[in-house]
Amino acid sequence: MTTPPFDIEDALAQLAERCGIANGYHDIWGNFHATSDQTRRALLTAMHFPAEGDPATLMQQLEDSEWRRTLPPVLVSQCDATPVIALSLPEADANFGWCWTLTTEAGSRSSGEFVPSHLNRLGERILGDAPFVRVELVLPELTEPGYHSLEIWKSDAETGSSSRPLAVMTLIVAPVVCFQPEAVSGSNRTWGLTVQLYGLRSRRNWGIGDFSDLHSLVDMTAEAGGGVLGVNPLHALFPENPGRISPYSPSNRCYLNILYLDVAAVPEFAECEAARQLVGNETFQARLRRLRTGSQVAYEEASAVKREVLALLYRHFFDKHLSQDDDRAQAFKRYRKQCGASLEQHARFEALQDHFHHENPTVWGWPAWPEAYRHPEAPAVSVFAEEYREAVTFFVWLQWLADEQLVAVGQHAARRGLGVGLYQDLALGVNPGGSEYWTNQEVFAKDAYAGAPPDDFNLYGQDWGLPPLVPHRLRDAAYAPFIAVLRAAMRQGGALRIDHVIGLARVFWVPAGRPATEGSYVACPLEDLLGIVALESQRNQCLVIGEDLGTVPDGFQTRLNAAGILSYRPFLFERTDGGNFKPPSEYPRQALVAVSTHDLPTLSGLWQGHDLDLRSALKLFPSEELRRRQLVERSQDRARILMALEGAGLLPDEASVHPVSMPVMTPAVMIAIHAYLARSPAQVLVVQPEDIFGQIEQANLPGSQDDQHPNWRRRLPLNLEDWRGDERFTALKDALRRERGNTLLRHGEVAQTRRTAVIPRATYRFQFNRDFTFAQATELVPYLAELGISHCYASPYLKAR
């Protein structure tokens, strides 16, 4: 008999709801968009359900599979709570004796016995011809946070002993709140800089900001009295396709972007004569000069020059260290072992992509590889890894170098007394052609992407091209992929911004090839994910900031606040009901405040309406009416900013509340706006150098394509070496110190005064003789500095007896 269409539709709606797909969404203007059956089917297919499957059958199969599993894959419980486990088993086994054993992460064990029929019954179900029951197993209260393991056995009726475990699950015990450092505890507040690392300009880098530039910025932040230094996501991108440059569409969030390596600071550089000769060559120096002087980052050329030298350094490392199994080789091996299979798979991915790209330059991403290599566990991948073992090791080595340099930045921030330290950024998702997706294909959605409904800044909605994690499959994996990403992001820093933190509660899914307006929200296990965030935050002593902009579910910000996660509050969005800018006193305490973000106009760009002109030229407005409305609102906002400053007593003497008197943003008003934010009770304030130095262009223009706007390519106008002498930077740091004080930790200041040596980044050895004198060596120092040499040393030069 054919099932009536309305029954199919009803079953489809139930299955979709069972998988977290919402019935519809309200946009920011209050309009309701119902989820169509076409969207439901597309999203269920993206969740790995059969495309043409009968919804009722699929629902039964899903529920049956859960009932056949004796234990759930994972339970997240809070410290001091009583874990309650849902246990499913054949009713015929319910009257037997069972036992459980809990092994904590530290190795301690506890156990107990139970009879399932004596426990609270939660439900029954017939599977085939056999009745099953689900009961409630209550464990003792757990106080030790961590990742524990629960095993259960059915007792042997004849011997009284226990057989092999019938089921094992992960029991995660999490603290209630995230870590917050002393620098922001009580009434303490701090401030600092937040930079797009690639855009840092210096006289020694190779046309793209690097970890040594970040090291220098730590010093400047400390000297200014700041306590935090923020960066864009540092995740691994695509060495063989440097044009894929968005830090928010990475290849793998567990590993680092090797383009940020300071090649001259790699220890092998000081040892490798061939590398130093190559870099010292005039042709190579000319390439570096072109890279340093460009207004935009030339990723392809920067990648090429670094890769050329790194290849020489790896050969030196392999011959002089790894083959000799010396101390440096041992350190490398320890890193490789610690990272385990995850790093090996990433390195294999990089080696495979490198191999296929050299065979055919148009090949990019694992979906374009031969089919035999499209899964990390495929036999062909293992054969390749064995045959090209040295190539795989090369990419492991690159990650080790990047980790060494970033860890050194974090340690330097601690020595200099930055109360928060390095503030990193965690991207919402990954590029579908990258290594993280390749490694975790079963957990990511296929043919659906995270995005956002329409809003004032993105009037057609957004499709970010990032496959979301499938909630029930993530849970089946005991949240291991999510945990790995958090650990990697928190390990090297003192704070972490979770991009689109609303994704812990729900993600807006857009079916591939469809407009964003036809998407739908998919619910995520908020409480479980928050518990894991809190656990990793406390373990890594890492402050957590949630980027909670956009359409936020009711009660979500309250829940973040209870978990100790700071809200993200840009000045441009903090308004009263009448549209005016909120006074500083009305900002929340548990927040990070900033003027803008990388996706919004800079202060100078905002003042001149540059972003509106760009959006109009690129036809990003759906109607002339909306364009005109935003132009009028921008004019009003300029007046509102000046009136807010006047109300706070911060309006500079040379300014008035009439915007016509100030056609461009001035340094004095820029400083006044930041002082305005500094007066708020918010725990953290961050400042963008684009605003300090009057840059008009923003880092990223949402909705634009790379051929329309140079997203993620803009470089700052000023070399790092010139910041200390810039009047705007000096005046801003003085103003913020007046408002927030010196936020360095005292022990950091003491450590700074006792510091007598700088760890060399790269060294050069002089061999003095009658033909090479002290004067000649002195003349050579500036040239060596340009190469990135930080220290020189010499062979013995005392007169022999």
Secondary structure, DSSP 8 states (H G I E B T S, - for coil): ----HHHHHHHHHHHHHHTTB-SEEE-TTS-EEE--HHHHHHHHHHTT--TT--HHHHHHHHHHHHHH-SS-SEEEEETTS--EEEEEEEGGGTTS-EEEEEE-TTS-EEEEEE-GGGS-EEEEEEETTEEEEEEEEE-----S-EEEEEEEEEB-TTTS-B-S-SEEEEEEEE-SS----GGGSTT--EEEEEE-GGG-B-SSSSSS--HHHHHHHHHHHHHHT--EEEE---EE--TT-TT---TTS-SEEEEE-GGG--GGGSHHHHH-HHHHHHHHSHHHHHHHHHHHH-SB--HHHHHHHHHHHHHHHHHHHIIIIITTT-HHHHHHHHHHHHHHHHHHHHHHHHHHHHHHHHH-TT--SGGGS-GGGSSTTSHHHHHHHHHTHHHHHHHHHHHHHHHHHHHHHHHHHHHTT-SSEEEEEE-S---TTSHHHHHTTTTB-SSEEEEE---SS-TT-EEEEE--B-HHHHHHTTTHHHHHHHHHHHHT-SEEEETTGGGGTEEEEEETTS-GGG-EEEE--HHHHHHHHHHHHHHHT-EEEE---SS--TTHHHHHHHTT-EEEEEGGG-B-TTS-B--GGGS-SSEEEES--TTS--HHHHHHTHHHHHHHHTT--S-HHHHHHHHHHHHHHHHHHHHHHHHTT---TT--S-GGG-SS--HHHHHHHHHHHHTS--SEEEE-HHHHTT--S-S--TT--TTTS-TTTB--SSBGGGTTT-HHHHHHHHHHHHHH---S-HHHHHHHHH------SSEEEE--BTTB-HHHHHHHHHHHHHTT--EEEE---S---
